[in-house]
Amino acid sequence: MYRYDEFDHAFVSERVEQFRDQVQRRLSGELAEDAFKPLRLMNGVYLQLHAYMLRIAIPYGTLSARQLRMLARIARTYDRGYGHFTTRQNLQFNWPKLSDIPDALADLASVEMHALQTSGNCIRNVTADHFAGAAADEIADPRPYAEILRQWSSVHPEFSFLPRKFKIAVTGADRDRAAIQVHDIGLHLKKNDKGEIGFAVYVGGGQGRTPMIAKLIRDFLPEEDLLSYTTAIVRVYNLHGRRDNKYKARIKILVHETGAEELARQVEVEFAALKDSELKLPEKDVEAIASYFALPDLAERAEGWENLARWKKADPDFARWVQQNVQPHKNPDYGMVTISLKPIGGIPGDATDAQMDAIADLAEEYAFDEIRVSHEQNLILPHVALADLEAVYRGLVAINLAEANAGLITDIIACPGLDYCALANARSIPLAQEISRRFGNAERQAEIGELKIKISGCINACGHHHVGHIGLLGVEKKGAELYQITLGGSGDEHTSIGEIIGRGFEPDRVTDAIETIVDTYLGLRLDPSEIFLATYRRVGPQPFKAALYGATAEAA
Amino acid sequence: MVDKVLTANRLTDGIAVWLDAKGRWSTSLQEALVARHNEAVEALEAIGKKSYADNEVVDVAVVEVQDTNGSLWPLRLRERIRAQGPTMEYAPGYAPADPEFIAV
């Protein structure tokens, strides 16, 4: 795991004290809100519907047990005893007092964490595959590159006031688990014929009011050129991105209006000038950073295979959990455990202080002190010996986080919605809870198979509804909530934007509509191995429209 | 004219508050001073501007309410949720908003 050097420590601590002074001046009246607002946003402090919100960065989703325990402590001390893990590998607290936030930031700094660049028109928290460094299908660990990008982008003088926010994601496997094609820059690690590491570079993806899939502008960028090429992209965007209209300010609009080919040409011109500058990555520096992310020393634990078979036979619930929530590790004696933060009827992404403490204990005892946050609002223990799975499962049962639903219909992404968010038009969480309860039966979930439901309470799409197999977008119509349904979205290596299926549904009709869609799928699929998305792509929207609105109904 | 009340978030902790008849910021919507004509709304707005300038509150807004069986009931769902908190169980010790109050 990356550890701060002296510069990092000093920098983050200085920023905490600087913000403490700003808060004190705000509370004393010396600083007016207009002057203070940009300062608080630079430190991840928003004002939401009920209170301030503090958004904390979890770079590339990687946490140590010590860091997770500190998040639990902050939840307990300065908030209402819980935190909310988001789709951007951040953690949000919903109730901190402004006067307490400097202390919370100081606590964070003591475990090498901060809230910088979790807001504002800058390069945001760099995200990555949550199985990085552990996945059996990985070409290379994306986190060293995400860390290099984090260091480069932190308070970057040229890129601290971009036309709009800017999001970068990195994946190191062919199976894209970081949704790179719906980011401003998506980097896909690959090896060329000579076995050298490089990146396929995607630009201009994003969701929100104008969803777009990123364009591939470089098939293979050598590793050493990562920063010079990224600088070139952001420089072109900074120069030509629109500043007259915030809704047209993202790089996806620039790519769309300029054309990917022309934009790539402009990037190449900038890149040519930067290629041999100080931005060129020295191999030894990459190696030094990569050494922080070395695989733990995994002892042989071959006894796990036999134990696992025996435990699965004795406990069907445990067997189901292993089947659904444990993925193959690079080392066959180990597995990657998804801790579902989606208990049936629960709030997607929420964890209490006690749950965070308990997960930190499990990570320390059984998972080499590592926890990951996924963009699907779950936590991951990336390295667990098969021989320890039963103990981890028992630990999760004790804190009500052993739901065997990773990737299933109740593993729902939902933004905070109108229950918390000042921008939202409709609620997301209660809808997710109702759908979860309706489909909570384990056998039924298993019968339905992989199905990703994603819910956003407004057009900004924090719940990633555009890339949900079933997406729900809450809108306000005549003062009431209404939900638009999209089908066929996907955020993987075959990214697609969902299509609006027809007129929206009132809140009390949405779950029935989901059930109709699911039943239609079950009747149409070729066999149980054909997942919902595959069936939808094969048959198209019409059968679903007919089931929802009648055979002759027109889409609204 | 639709009845109106003045709301904001308290500077120190961000908690939603409403201006009451004594000119104080209350954490209960039900204690809010109701403006029933334009002059009263203008008076509310003036108090809001002063409270903002005095660094007591932020995000000041006038919102529409109606008197329903003796209770103040914001017309917008957003404001009803602001008045009663999140609509689901989220933390020990904090009750969810009353579903009847939240209902359209």
Chai-1 contact restraints between the chains, C-beta under 6 A:
chainA,res_idxA,chainB,res_idxB,connection_type,confidence,min_distance_angstrom,max_distance_angstrom,comment,restraint_id
A,G29,B,N55,contact,1.0,0.0,6.0,A-B,restraint_1
A,E33,B,V58,contact,1.0,0.0,6.0,A-B,restraint_2
A,L47,B,N9,contact,1.0,0.0,6.0,A-B,restraint_3
A,L47,B,G14,contact,1.0,0.0,6.0,A-B,restraint_4
A,L47,B,D59,contact,1.0,0.0,6.0,A-B,restraint_5
A,L49,B,R82,contact,1.0,0.0,6.0,A-B,restraint_6
A,H50,B,A16,contact,1.0,0.0,6.0,A-B,restraint_7
A,A51,B,G14,contact,1.0,0.0,6.0,A-B,restraint_8
A,A51,B,I15,contact,1.0,0.0,6.0,A-B,restraint_9
A,Y52,B,G14,contact,1.0,0.0,6.0,A-B,restraint_10
A,R80,B,A91,contact,1.0,0.0,6.0,A-B,restraint_11
A,G81,B,A91,contact,1.0,0.0,6.0,A-B,restraint_12
A,Y82,B,A91,contact,1.0,0.0,6.0,A-B,restraint_13
A,K97,B,D13,contact,1.0,0.0,6.0,A-B,restraint_14
A,L98,B,T12,contact,1.0,0.0,6.0,A-B,restraint_15
A,S99,B,T12,contact,1.0,0.0,6.0,A-B,restraint_16
A,L418,B,I81,contact,1.0,0.0,6.0,A-B,restraint_17
A,D419,B,P86,contact,1.0,0.0,6.0,A-B,restraint_18
A,D419,B,T87,contact,1.0,0.0,6.0,A-B,restraint_19
A,I429,B,M88,contact,1.0,0.0,6.0,A-B,restraint_20
A,P430,B,T87,contact,1.0,0.0,6.0,A-B,restraint_21
A,P430,B,M88,contact,1.0,0.0,6.0,A-B,restraint_22
A,A480,B,V104,contact,1.0,0.0,6.0,A-B,restraint_23
